Amino acid sequence: MWYEHAMDRANLRAVPLFSTIEEQDLKKIATFAAEDSVAARSTLMREGDYSNEMVAIESGTADVIQDGRKVAGLGPGDVFG
């Protein structure tokens, strides 16, 4: 998906996965990225569901739940999806 307004490259660069990417490449990636805020306790993805999205946590935390149990905790800079 291409977005009319590219994501702020500084926010993208703050994610360790993108921290060393050349500026010209980061600019291209930013056109395919979007920023979103999520309410506490929201379900972002479910195990087994298809997704073509990658999520990078800028602030806050997320729990990874498997079979009803928390198996991991994610925080700023972590990527999933």
C-alpha positions, 0 to 999 in steps of 0.5 A, a space after each residue: 500500500 502506498 500512502 499519500 503522506 510519507 511517514 516521518 523518516 526520523 520516527 522510522 529511523 528510530 526503529 533499530 531495523 531501519 536505523 542504518 538504512 541509506 536515506 534514499 532507501 528510507 525515503 522510499 520505505 516511508 511512502 509505504 509506512 503509516 503511523 497509528 495510535 492504539 488504545 490500551 488492551 487492543 488486539 493488534 493481530 491474532 495467532 494464525 491470521 494472515 497479515 501483510 503488515 509489519 508493526 514497529 512499537 514506537 512507545 508503550 508495550 505489547 504482550 504476545 499471547 499464545 494459548 491464553 498465556 503471555 509468552 513474551 513482552 514487546 516494547 519500543 523498537 520491537 517489530 512483529 507481524 
